Amino acid sequence: MSSFLLVGKPNSGKSSLFNLLTGLNQKIGNYAGATTEKKSGKLGSYQVLDLPGLKSLRAVSAEEEISKREILNAVASQTPVVFVVNGMQLEDNLMLFSEIADLQIPCLVAINFKDDLEKNQVEIDHLNLKDQLGCPVVLLNSRNGDGVSILKKMISSNLFKTPNAVCRSLYDEIHDQVIVNKYQQRVADFTISKTQLDQNDFFKRQKIVGSIARSNISDLSRTNLFLTNTKKWDRFLLHPFYGILFFLITILIVFQSVFYLSGIPMDWIDAFFAKVTEWGRASISLPWLADLVCDGIIPGLGGVLIFVPQIAILFFLLGVLEHSGYLSRISFISNRLLTKFGLSGQSVIPLMSSWACAIPAIMSAKAINDPKERMAVILASPLMTCSARLPVYTILIAIMVPATDSGFFNAQGLLLMMLYLLGVLATLLVAWLVSRRNLVPGNSMWSLELPVYRVPNWRNVFYNVYSKTKAFVVDAGKVIFIVSIILWALASFSPQSDLFIQEKYQSALSANGSDESEKKVSLDAVKLEYSYAGYLGKTIEPVIRPLGYDWKIGIALISSFAAREVFVGSLSTIYSVGSEEEALIQDRLVNEINVITGKPRYNFATCLSLLLFYVFALQCMSTVAIVRKEVGNWKYPIIQFLFMLFLAYVFALGGYIAFS
């Protein structure tokens, strides 16, 4: 099968074009590093390789090395290239194209963001540009597909042409080294460095490319004005004080929205699962199957899926920040702070993507230039609050701080933001510790290319919300489905005989009274307590009792080591087994009584202890596996897991003691 490469600078819209060409939907965003590895897809008889954005073939970052290697391999095979250009930054983008052209690879040039050109009344003479570059040029818009059909026809007709070389003699690195050696051998006190040759190449290339760009743009001042508007916004958003203040306010609004906007859809989901449970009890004739479905599977899935609106809202708002170009600014303004912790602004993108999931964040850390910083991000990023923690946080916050009619800003959103900030602080401290102890040599060089501000591509924003939420539902759903069945079985059957259960029931009945409602509750409680699940929970109860937990919470803790979100589903299943009451998991937790004190089990101290435990604990086996894959051994993931578990226990213990 024939193939071609999709090449371009960061923020050129290359990945959006890849989606339109192939019908695939990879993660895209208006910031450098949105693509950190090559992606492949098909367009007719062609295989399309979408390479990470790169600034120059002389660049040295890990993601740019991927692109450079593929491009240099294409020289021998004469694999053609579709070079994507940001039309509003033509001269800057053509600098990279000139390096590709010097390699004499067949090319097509796709000038993107046609809508920006029209909006700013900028015309590019693409026919004349075609003659000067020596290869076909097409204008298009990867955001709405305008002009993409023309590009597809050009590709299918194999209209790739070898472009004109720009200044190949200065690019040829073998030639460069020959010159260096010649000058060094001729006169001892006269040397010329590779850096000097690179500078000569750059200035000559800039002069030629600048002339080409100026001769094909109708009004260069309008493109400069386009960039000037971005710079005006940056004076405020990149300000060392106001920029940070704006960022904190933005994040606060995001977390307040998670609670404020999700109430109604969560009620709809709750009503839906209530109807499904009612239907299940009425329709399933086999008693054991009805119990499995209505007391195990449905409560387990419903207990987590009810939080999908909050997760979707969070993904939507973070997507708006990504696609507007603001996320790169967060990297810039945080760079000064992060350097104190052994990181740089380059770490912000992987760390903030951990708010969705730590796994892609750890994988995207390969884009970080500094090996020491890369290791720090890999080991610290699981402390960032991922979407799997959100169901745990929101249900415990709802118990600790009951909702009021205080409007958009309330204590629930503020507490959620504080938990996220605590995760950030813990991440920075662990990164600082890792960077100090890690013996891997460092390389602190880092540069950032800020994109222009844009109205988000809503199609891509909503698709990212859909794909991420779907991934959460599918991944969590599969685990919760299996865990719910296992927990139902463990909670429904006992190693003890019926006679033993009856004796324990009689003892409980004598202690609690003889009221009919108390008889029912006591019998259910005794059956659960002496089930396999009960014994499992009581095995670890001595260890977790100082944290304010009982054996039921212990069962949920054990099961959630597979995935954090399983915690809520496990509790929902445990409290549903043997109970005929149809109630929200939140109501079940609120009504749960501590049999020793006679007070609510989920009081403020216990909820705070659980929140702190889940802030720090690495309860995700998939994350442990991916860390092992990235670092190449089990030493670091095991240390990471045990260290975070230790932190979780210590902070949970401190929180419970302080507020009990």
C-alpha positions as CSV (number, residue, x, y, z in Angstrom):
1,M,0.0,0.0,0.0
2,S,1.3,3.5,-0.9
3,S,1.7,6.0,1.9
4,F,2.3,9.7,2.5
5,L,3.4,11.7,5.5
6,L,1.3,14.6,7.1
7,V,3.9,17.1,8.2
8,G,3.7,20.6,9.7
9,K,4.5,22.9,12.5
10,P,2.6,22.8,15.8
11,N,-0.8,24.6,15.7
12,S,-1.0,24.3,11.9
13,G,-4.3,22.2,12.1
14,K,-2.5,19.1,10.9
15,S,-4.3,16.7,13.2
16,S,-7.7,18.2,12.3
17,L,-6.9,17.6,8.6
18,F,-5.8,14.0,9.4
19,N,-9.2,13.4,10.9
20,L,-11.0,14.7,7.9
21,L,-8.8,12.7,5.5
22,T,-9.1,9.4,7.3
23,G,-12.3,9.6,9.2
24,L,-10.4,8.8,12.4
25,N,-10.7,11.0,15.5
26,Q,-7.5,11.4,17.4
27,K,-7.0,13.9,20.2
28,I,-6.3,17.4,18.8
29,G,-5.8,20.7,20.5
30,N,-4.5,24.2,19.9
31,Y,-1.2,23.7,21.6
32,A,2.2,22.2,20.9
33,G,2.4,18.5,21.8
34,A,-1.2,17.6,21.0
35,T,0.2,14.8,18.9
36,T,3.1,13.1,20.6
37,E,3.5,10.0,18.4
38,K,2.7,9.2,14.8
39,K,-0.8,8.2,14.0
40,S,-1.9,6.2,11.0
41,G,-5.1,6.0,9.0
42,K,-6.3,5.2,5.5
43,L,-7.3,7.4,2.6
44,G,-8.3,5.3,-0.3
45,S,-5.3,3.2,-1.3
46,Y,-3.0,5.4,0.8
47,Q,-1.8,4.9,4.3
48,V,-1.7,8.3,6.1
49,L,1.0,8.9,8.8
50,D,0.3,12.0,10.9
51,L,3.6,13.0,12.5
52,P,4.1,15.2,15.6
53,G,4.5,18.9,14.9
54,L,8.0,20.1,14.6
55,K,9.7,23.5,14.4
56,S,12.8,22.4,12.4
57,L,14.6,19.4,11.3
58,R,17.4,20.5,13.6
59,A,15.2,20.2,16.6
60,V,16.0,17.8,19.4
61,S,12.8,17.1,21.4
62,A,11.6,13.5,21.7
63,E,8.4,14.1,19.7
64,E,10.3,16.1,17.0
65,E,12.8,13.2,16.7
66,I,9.9,10.9,15.8
67,S,9.0,13.2,12.9
68,K,12.6,13.9,11.8
69,R,13.3,10.1,11.7
70,E,10.3,9.4,9.5
71,I,11.0,12.3,7.2
72,L,14.7,11.2,6.7
73,N,13.5,7.6,6.1
74,A,11.2,9.1,3.4
75,V,14.1,10.4,1.5
76,A,15.3,6.9,0.6
77,S,11.9,5.6,-0.1
78,Q,10.7,8.8,-1.8
79,T,7.5,8.7,0.3
80,P,5.6,11.8,-0.5
81,V,4.6,14.5,2.0
82,V,1.5,16.7,2.5
83,F,2.9,19.7,4.2
84,V,0.3,21.7,6.2
85,V,0.8,25.4,6.5
86,N,-0.9,27.9,8.8
87,G,-2.0,30.5,6.3
88,M,-1.8,33.4,8.7
89,Q,1.8,32.5,9.5
90,L,3.0,31.7,6.0
91,E,6.6,32.9,6.3
92,D,7.2,31.1,9.6
93,N,5.7,27.8,8.3
94,L,7.6,28.0,4.9
95,M,10.9,28.0,6.9
96,L,10.3,24.4,7.8
97,F,9.0,23.6,4.4
98,S,12.2,24.9,2.9
99,E,14.1,22.3,4.9
100,I,11.7,19.5,3.6
101,A,12.1,20.9,0.1
102,D,15.9,20.6,0.3
103,L,15.5,16.9,0.9
104,Q,13.8,16.6,-2.6
105,I,10.8,14.6,-1.4
106,P,7.6,14.8,-3.5
107,C,5.2,17.2,-1.8
108,L,1.8,18.8,-1.8
109,V,1.3,22.0,0.2
110,A,-2.0,22.5,2.0
111,I,-2.5,26.1,3.2
112,N,-4.8,25.8,6.2
113,F,-7.2,28.2,8.0
114,K,-8.8,29.6,4.9
115,D,-11.5,31.1,7.1
116,D,-8.9,33.2,9.0
117,L,-7.5,34.5,5.7
118,E,-10.9,35.5,4.5
119,K,-11.9,37.0,7.8
120,N,-8.8,39.2,7.9
121,Q,-9.0,40.0,4.2
122,V,-5.7,38.3,3.4
123,E,-5.3,36.8,0.0
124,I,-2.5,34.3,-0.9
125,D,-1.7,33.8,-4.6
126,H,-1.5,30.1,-4.3
127,L,-1.0,29.6,-8.1
128,N,2.1,31.9,-8.1
129,L,3.2,30.2,-4.9
130,K,2.9,26.9,-6.6
131,D,5.3,28.0,-9.4
132,Q,7.8,29.4,-6.9
133,L,7.8,26.3,-4.6
134,G,7.7,23.8,-7.5
135,C,4.9,21.7,-6.1
136,P,1.0,21.9,-6.0
137,V,-0.6,24.2,-3.5
138,V,-4.2,24.1,-2.2
139,L,-6.2,26.4,0.1
140,L,-8.4,24.7,2.6
141,N,-10.0,24.9,6.1
142,S,-9.5,21.8,8.3
143,R,-12.1,23.1,10.7
144,N,-15.1,22.9,8.4
145,G,-13.7,20.8,5.5
146,D,-13.7,23.6,2.9
147,G,-11.2,22.6,0.2
148,V,-10.4,19.2,1.6
149,S,-12.2,17.4,-1.2
150,I,-9.8,19.1,-3.7
151,L,-6.8,17.9,-1.6
152,K,-8.2,14.4,-1.7
153,K,-8.5,14.4,-5.4
154,M,-4.9,15.7,-5.8
155,I,-3.7,12.9,-3.5
156,S,-5.7,10.2,-5.3
157,S,-4.3,11.5,-8.6
158,N,-0.8,11.3,-7.2
159,L,0.0,14.9,-8.1
160,F,2.9,15.1,-5.6
161,K,5.9,17.0,-7.1
162,T,9.4,17.4,-6.0
163,P,9.7,21.0,-4.9
164,N,12.5,23.4,-5.8
165,A,15.5,23.3,-3.4
166,V,16.1,26.5,-1.4
167,C,19.7,26.3,0.0
168,R,20.5,22.6,0.1
169,S,24.3,23.1,0.3
170,L,24.0,24.7,3.6
171,Y,21.5,22.1,4.9
172,D,23.6,19.1,4.0
173,E,25.2,18.2,7.4
174,I,27.9,16.1,5.8
175,H,28.9,19.0,3.8
176,D,28.8,21.2,6.9
177,Q,31.2,18.9,8.7
178,V,33.6,18.8,5.8
179,I,33.7,22.6,5.9
180,V,34.3,22.6,9.7
181,N,37.2,20.2,9.4
182,K,38.7,22.1,6.5
183,Y,38.8,25.4,8.4
184,Q,40.1,23.8,11.5
185,Q,42.9,22.1,9.7
186,R,43.9,25.2,7.7
187,V,44.7,27.7,10.4
188,A,45.0,26.7,14.1
189,D,43.7,30.0,15.5
190,F,40.7,30.1,13.1
191,T,37.7,27.8,13.6
192,I,34.2,27.8,12.4
193,S,31.6,26.0,14.5
194,K,28.5,24.0,13.5
195,T,26.4,26.6,15.2
196,Q,27.9,29.3,13.0
197,L,27.0,27.2,9.9
198,D,23.4,26.7,11.3
199,Q,23.1,30.5,11.8
200,N,24.3,31.2,8.2
201,D,21.8,28.6,6.9
202,F,19.0,30.2,8.9
203,F,19.7,33.8,7.8
204,K,20.0,32.8,4.1
205,R,16.9,30.6,4.3
206,Q,15.0,33.4,6.1
207,K,15.9,35.8,3.4
208,I,14.7,33.5,0.6
209,V,11.5,32.4,2.3
210,G,10.7,36.0,3.4
211,S,10.9,37.1,-0.2
212,I,8.6,34.2,-1.4
213,A,6.0,35.0,1.4
214,R,5.9,38.7,0.7
215,S,5.5,38.2,-3.0
216,N,2.4,36.0,-2.5
217,I,0.5,37.7,0.3
218,S,-1.8,40.6,-0.7
219,D,-1.4,42.6,2.6
220,L,1.3,41.4,5.0
221,S,0.3,44.1,7.5
222,R,-3.0,42.3,8.0
223,T,-1.3,39.1,9.0
224,N,0.8,41.1,11.4
225,L,-2.4,42.7,12.8
226,F,-3.8,39.3,13.3
227,L,-0.8,38.4,15.5
228,T,-0.9,41.8,17.2
229,N,-4.4,41.1,18.6
230,T,-3.1,37.9,20.2
231,K,-0.2,39.9,21.7
232,K,-2.6,42.4,23.2
233,W,-4.5,39.6,25.0
234,D,-1.1,38.1,26.1
235,R,-0.1,41.4,27.9
236,F,-2.9,40.6,30.3
237,L,-3.1,36.8,30.3
238,L,0.7,36.4,30.6
239,H,1.1,39.0,33.3
240,P,3.0,37.6,36.3
241,F,0.2,38.7,38.6
242,Y,-3.0,39.2,36.7
243,G,-2.3,36.2,34.5
244,I,-2.1,33.9,37.5
245,L,-5.2,35.5,39.0
246,F,-7.2,35.0,35.8
247,F,-6.1,31.4,35.7
248,L,-7.2,30.7,39.3
249,I,-10.6,32.4,38.6
250,T,-11.0,30.3,35.4
251,I,-10.3,27.1,37.2
252,L,-12.7,28.0,40.0
253,I,-15.5,28.7,37.5
254,V,-14.7,25.3,35.9
255,F,-15.2,23.4,39.2
256,Q,-18.2,25.4,40.3
257,S,-19.8,24.5,36.9
258,V,-19.2,20.8,37.5
259,F,-21.7,21.0,40.4
260,Y,-24.0,23.7,39.3
261,L,-24.7,22.5,35.8
262,S,-24.9,18.8,36.5
263,G,-27.9,18.7,38.9
264,I,-30.7,18.2,36.4
265,P,-29.1,15.6,34.2
266,M,-27.9,13.6,37.2
267,D,-31.6,13.5,38.4
268,W,-32.6,12.2,35.0
269,I,-30.0,9.4,35.2
270,D,-31.1,8.6,38.7
271,A,-34.7,8.3,37.6
272,F,-33.7,6.1,34.6
273,F,-31.9,3.6,36.8
274,A,-34.7,3.6,39.3
275,K,-37.1,2.7,36.4
276,V,-34.7,0.0,35.2
277,T,-34.5,-1.5,38.7
278,E,-38.3,-1.4,39.0
279,W,-38.6,-3.1,35.7
280,G,-36.0,-5.7,36.6
281,R,-37.8,-6.7,39.8
282,A,-41.1,-7.0,37.9
283,S,-39.8,-8.8,34.9
284,I,-37.1,-11.3,36.1
285,S,-38.8,-14.4,37.5
286,L,-35.7,-16.1,38.8
287,P,-35.1,-14.7,42.4
288,W,-31.4,-15.1,42.3
289,L,-31.1,-13.5,38.9
290,A,-33.3,-10.6,40.0
291,D,-31.1,-10.1,43.0
292,L,-28.0,-10.2,40.9
293,V,-29.3,-7.7,38.4
294,C,-31.2,-5.3,40.8
295,D,-28.9,-5.5,43.8
296,G,-25.6,-6.1,42.1
297,I,-25.2,-4.9,38.5
298,I,-27.6,-2.0,38.3
299,P,-26.6,-0.3,41.6
300,G,-22.9,-0.8,40.7
301,L,-23.2,0.8,37.2
302,G,-25.8,3.4,38.3
303,G,-23.6,4.5,41.2
304,V,-20.9,5.6,38.8
305,L,-22.7,6.5,35.7
306,I,-24.8,9.1,37.5
307,F,-21.6,11.2,37.6
308,V,-21.2,11.2,33.8
309,P,-22.7,14.7,33.5
310,Q,-20.1,16.1,35.8
311,I,-17.3,14.4,34.0
312,A,-18.6,15.6,30.6
313,I,-18.9,19.2,31.8
314,L,-15.3,19.0,33.1
315,F,-14.0,17.7,29.8
316,F,-16.0,20.3,27.8
317,L,-14.6,23.2,29.8
318,L,-11.1,21.9,29.6
319,G,-11.5,21.3,25.9
320,V,-12.5,25.0,25.4
321,L,-9.3,26.0,27.2
322,E,-7.3,23.7,24.9
323,H,-8.8,24.7,21.6
324,S,-8.9,28.4,22.3
325,G,-5.1,28.4,22.7
326,Y,-5.2,29.4,26.4
327,L,-3.7,26.1,27.6
328,S,-0.3,27.0,26.1
329,R,-0.4,30.3,28.1
330,I,-0.8,28.3,31.3
331,S,2.4,26.5,30.4
332,F,4.1,29.9,30.0
333,I,2.9,31.6,33.2
334,S,3.6,28.4,35.2
335,N,7.2,28.0,34.0
336,R,8.8,30.2,36.6
337,L,7.0,28.4,39.4
338,L,7.6,24.9,38.1
339,T,11.4,25.5,37.8
340,K,11.5,25.6,41.6
341,F,10.2,22.0,41.6
342,G,12.5,20.6,38.9
343,L,10.0,21.0,36.1
344,S,9.3,23.5,33.4
345,G,6.2,24.9,31.5
346,Q,6.6,21.9,29.1
347,S,5.3,19.7,31.9
348,V,2.0,21.5,32.2
349,I,0.4,19.8,29.2
350,P,1.0,16.2,30.4
351,L,0.1,17.2,34.0
352,M,-3.1,18.9,33.1
353,S,-4.1,16.1,30.8
354,S,-3.9,13.9,33.9
355,W,-7.1,15.6,34.9
356,A,-8.7,13.3,32.4
357,C,-6.5,10.2,32.9
358,A,-2.9,9.7,34.1
359,I,-2.3,7.0,31.4
360,P,-2.2,9.2,28.3
361,A,-0.5,11.9,30.4
362,I,2.4,9.5,31.3
363,M,2.6,8.4,27.6
364,S,2.7,12.0,26.4
365,A,5.6,12.8,28.8
366,K,7.9,11.5,26.1
367,A,7.5,14.9,24.5
368,I,9.5,16.5,27.4
369,N,13.0,17.2,26.3
370,D,14.7,16.9,29.7
371,P,15.1,13.1,30.8
372,K,15.1,14.1,34.5
373,E,12.0,16.2,34.1
374,R,10.3,13.4,32.1
375,M,10.9,10.9,34.9
376,A,9.6,13.3,37.5
377,V,6.4,13.8,35.5
378,I,5.9,10.1,35.0
379,L,6.2,9.4,38.7
380,A,4.3,12.4,39.9
381,S,1.4,12.7,37.5
382,P,-0.9,10.1,39.1
383,L,-1.3,12.5,42.0
384,M,-3.1,14.9,39.7
385,T,-6.9,14.4,40.1
386,C,-8.1,12.2,37.3
387,S,-11.7,11.8,36.2
388,A,-11.9,8.4,38.0
389,R,-11.6,10.3,41.3
390,L,-14.4,12.7,40.5
391,P,-17.3,10.3,41.4
392,V,-15.6,9.6,44.7
393,Y,-15.0,13.3,45.4
394,T,-18.5,14.5,44.4
395,I,-20.4,11.9,46.5
396,L,-18.3,12.5,49.6
397,I,-18.5,16.3,49.1
398,A,-22.3,16.1,48.8
399,I,-22.4,14.3,52.1
400,M,-20.0,16.6,53.9
401,V,-21.4,19.9,52.5
402,P,-25.1,19.5,51.6
403,A,-26.3,21.5,48.6
404,T,-27.8,24.9,49.3
405,D,-29.6,27.5,47.2
406,S,-26.6,29.8,47.3
407,G,-26.4,30.1,43.5
408,F,-23.5,29.4,41.1
409,F,-20.7,29.8,43.7
410,N,-21.0,27.5,46.7
411,A,-18.9,25.5,49.2
412,Q,-19.1,22.3,47.2
413,G,-17.3,23.7,44.1
414,L,-14.8,25.5,46.3
415,L,-14.0,22.2,48.2
416,L,-13.6,20.4,44.9
417,M,-11.2,23.0,43.7
418,M,-9.2,22.7,46.9
419,L,-8.9,18.9,46.3
420,Y,-7.6,19.5,42.8
421,L,-5.1,22.1,44.1
422,L,-4.0,19.7,46.8
423,G,-3.4,17.1,44.1
424,V,-1.4,19.7,42.1
425,L,0.7,20.6,45.3
426,A,1.4,16.9,46.0
427,T,2.4,16.4,42.4
428,L,4.9,19.3,42.5
429,L,6.4,18.2,45.8
430,V,6.9,14.6,44.5
431,A,8.3,15.9,41.3
432,W,10.8,18.0,43.3
433,L,11.8,15.0,45.3
434,V,12.2,12.8,42.2
435,S,14.2,15.5,40.4
436,R,16.6,15.8,43.3
437,R,17.0,12.1,43.8
438,N,17.0,11.0,40.2
439,L,20.5,10.4,38.8
440,V,19.4,10.7,35.2
441,P,21.3,13.7,33.7
442,G,19.2,16.7,33.0
443,N,18.7,19.0,30.1
444,S,16.8,22.2,31.0
445,M,16.5,23.6,27.4
446,W,12.9,24.3,26.6
447,S,11.1,26.6,24.2
448,L,7.4,27.3,23.6
449,E,5.6,28.4,20.5
450,L,2.4,30.1,21.5
451,P,-0.5,29.7,19.2
452,V,-2.9,32.5,18.3
453,Y,-6.2,32.7,20.1
454,R,-9.0,31.1,18.2
455,V,-12.7,30.5,18.6
456,P,-12.7,26.8,19.5
457,N,-13.6,24.3,16.8
458,W,-16.8,23.2,18.4
459,R,-17.0,20.0,16.4
460,N,-13.7,18.9,17.8
461,V,-14.5,20.1,21.3
462,F,-17.7,18.1,21.5
463,Y,-16.1,15.1,19.9
464,N,-13.4,15.1,22.5
465,V,-16.1,15.3,25.2
466,Y,-17.9,12.4,23.6
467,S,-14.8,10.2,23.1
468,K,-13.4,10.9,26.6
469,T,-16.7,10.4,28.3
470,K,-17.3,7.2,26.3
471,A,-13.9,5.9,27.2
472,F,-14.7,6.5,30.9
473,V,-18.1,4.8,30.6
474,V,-16.7,1.8,28.7
475,D,-13.5,1.4,30.7
476,A,-15.2,1.9,34.0
477,G,-18.3,0.0,33.0
478,K,-16.4,-3.1,32.1
479,V,-14.6,-3.2,35.4
480,I,-17.6,-2.2,37.5
481,F,-19.8,-4.9,35.7
482,I,-17.3,-7.6,36.7
483,V,-16.6,-6.3,40.2
484,S,-20.4,-5.9,40.8
485,I,-21.0,-9.5,40.0
486,I,-18.1,-10.7,42.2
487,L,-19.2,-8.4,45.1
488,W,-22.8,-9.5,44.8
489,A,-21.7,-13.1,45.0
490,L,-19.4,-12.5,47.9
491,A,-22.0,-10.4,49.8
492,S,-24.9,-12.9,49.1
493,F,-23.3,-16.1,50.1
494,S,-21.6,-17.2,53.4
495,P,-19.2,-19.9,54.5
496,Q,-21.4,-20.3,57.6
497,S,-24.5,-22.4,57.9
498,D,-28.0,-21.1,58.1
499,L,-28.1,-22.2,61.8
500,F,-25.1,-20.0,62.5
501,I,-26.7,-17.0,60.8
502,Q,-29.9,-17.5,62.7
503,E,-28.0,-17.6,66.0
504,K,-26.2,-14.4,65.2
505,Y,-29.5,-12.9,64.1
506,Q,-31.2,-13.8,67.4
507,S,-28.3,-12.1,69.2
508,A,-28.7,-9.0,67.1
509,L,-32.5,-9.1,67.6
510,S,-32.1,-9.2,71.4
511,A,-29.8,-6.2,71.2
512,N,-32.0,-4.1,68.9
513,G,-35.5,-4.9,69.9
514,S,-38.4,-6.8,68.4
515,D,-39.9,-4.2,66.0
516,E,-40.8,-5.7,62.6
517,S,-38.7,-3.1,60.7
518,E,-35.8,-3.7,63.0
519,K,-36.1,-7.5,62.5
520,K,-35.7,-7.1,58.7
521,V,-32.8,-4.7,58.9
522,S,-31.0,-6.8,61.5
523,L,-31.4,-10.0,59.5
524,D,-30.0,-8.3,56.3
525,A,-27.1,-6.8,58.3
526,V,-26.2,-10.2,59.9
527,K,-26.3,-12.0,56.5
528,L,-24.0,-9.4,55.0
529,E,-21.7,-9.3,58.0
530,Y,-21.1,-13.0,57.8
531,S,-20.9,-13.3,54.1
532,Y,-17.6,-13.9,52.2
533,A,-17.5,-10.1,51.6
534,G,-18.0,-9.5,55.3
535,Y,-15.1,-11.7,56.3
536,L,-12.9,-10.1,53.6
537,G,-13.7,-6.6,54.9
538,K,-13.1,-7.7,58.6
539,T,-9.7,-9.1,57.7
540,I,-8.4,-5.6,56.9
541,E,-10.7,-3.7,59.3
542,P,-8.0,-3.5,62.1
543,V,-5.7,-1.7,59.6
544,I,-8.3,0.8,58.4
545,R,-10.3,1.3,61.7
546,P,-7.9,4.2,62.8
547,L,-8.9,6.0,59.6
548,G,-12.6,5.9,60.6
549,Y,-13.5,3.1,58.2
550,D,-15.4,-0.1,58.8
551,W,-15.3,-3.5,57.0
552,K,-17.9,-2.3,54.4
553,I,-15.6,0.6,53.4
554,G,-12.8,-1.9,53.5
555,I,-14.4,-4.0,50.8
556,A,-14.9,-1.0,48.6
557,L,-11.2,0.1,49.2
558,I,-9.9,-3.4,48.1
559,S,-12.1,-3.5,45.0
560,S,-11.1,0.0,44.0
561,F,-7.5,-0.9,43.7
562,A,-8.5,-2.1,40.2
563,A,-9.8,1.4,39.4
564,R,-10.7,4.3,41.7
565,E,-14.2,4.8,40.3
566,V,-15.1,1.2,41.4
567,F,-15.3,2.5,45.0
568,V,-18.7,4.2,44.5
569,G,-20.1,1.3,42.6
570,S,-18.9,-1.2,45.2
571,L,-20.5,0.7,48.0
572,S,-23.7,0.9,46.0
573,T,-23.7,-2.9,45.5
574,I,-22.8,-3.6,49.2
575,Y,-25.6,-1.4,50.6
576,S,-28.1,-2.8,48.0
577,V,-27.6,-6.5,48.8
578,G,-30.5,-7.7,50.9
579,S,-32.2,-4.3,51.0
580,E,-35.6,-3.7,49.5
581,E,-35.3,0.1,49.7
582,E,-34.8,1.9,46.4
583,A,-32.5,4.8,47.3
584,L,-29.6,6.8,45.9
585,I,-26.2,5.6,47.1
586,Q,-25.8,9.1,48.6
587,D,-28.9,8.5,50.7
588,R,-27.7,5.1,51.8
589,L,-24.4,6.5,52.9
590,V,-26.0,9.3,54.8
591,N,-28.3,6.9,56.6
592,E,-25.6,4.4,57.5
593,I,-25.0,4.2,61.3
594,N,-21.8,3.4,63.1
595,V,-22.9,0.5,65.3
596,I,-20.3,1.4,68.0
597,T,-21.1,5.1,68.4
598,G,-24.7,5.1,67.2
599,K,-23.8,8.2,65.1
600,P,-23.7,8.5,61.3
601,R,-20.9,6.4,59.8
602,Y,-20.1,8.9,57.1
603,N,-19.6,11.9,59.3
604,F,-17.3,14.9,58.3
605,A,-14.2,13.2,59.7
606,T,-14.7,9.9,57.9
607,C,-15.6,11.6,54.6
608,L,-12.5,13.9,54.8
609,S,-10.3,10.9,55.6
610,L,-11.6,9.1,52.5
611,L,-11.1,12.2,50.3
612,L,-7.5,12.5,51.5
613,F,-6.9,8.8,51.0
614,Y,-8.1,9.0,47.4
615,V,-6.1,12.2,46.7
616,F,-2.8,10.3,47.3
617,A,-3.4,6.6,46.8
618,L,-2.4,5.1,43.4
619,Q,-5.5,2.9,42.9
620,C,-5.2,2.1,39.3
621,M,-3.4,-1.0,38.1
622,S,-3.5,0.2,34.5
623,T,-1.4,3.3,35.5
624,V,1.1,1.0,37.3
625,A,1.4,-1.1,34.2
626,I,2.0,1.9,31.9
627,V,4.6,3.4,34.2
628,R,6.4,0.1,34.1
629,K,6.3,0.2,30.3
630,E,7.6,3.8,30.1
631,V,10.5,3.4,32.6
632,G,11.4,-0.2,31.5
633,N,11.4,-1.9,34.9
634,W,9.3,-2.7,37.9
635,K,11.5,-0.9,40.4
636,Y,10.0,2.6,40.0
637,P,6.3,1.6,39.7
638,I,6.5,-0.5,42.9
639,I,8.2,2.3,44.8
640,Q,5.7,4.8,43.4
641,F,2.7,2.6,44.4
642,L,4.0,2.0,48.0
643,F,5.0,5.6,48.5
644,M,1.6,6.9,47.4
645,L,-0.2,4.3,49.6
646,F,1.9,5.5,52.5
647,L,1.1,9.1,51.9
648,A,-2.6,8.2,51.5
649,Y,-2.7,6.4,54.9
650,V,-0.8,9.1,56.8
651,F,-2.9,12.0,55.4
652,A,-6.2,10.1,55.9
653,L,-5.2,9.3,59.5
654,G,-4.3,12.9,60.2
655,G,-7.5,14.2,58.7
656,Y,-9.6,11.8,60.7
657,I,-7.9,12.5,64.0
658,A,-8.0,16.3,63.4
659,F,-11.8,16.4,62.9
660,S,-13.2,13.4,64.8
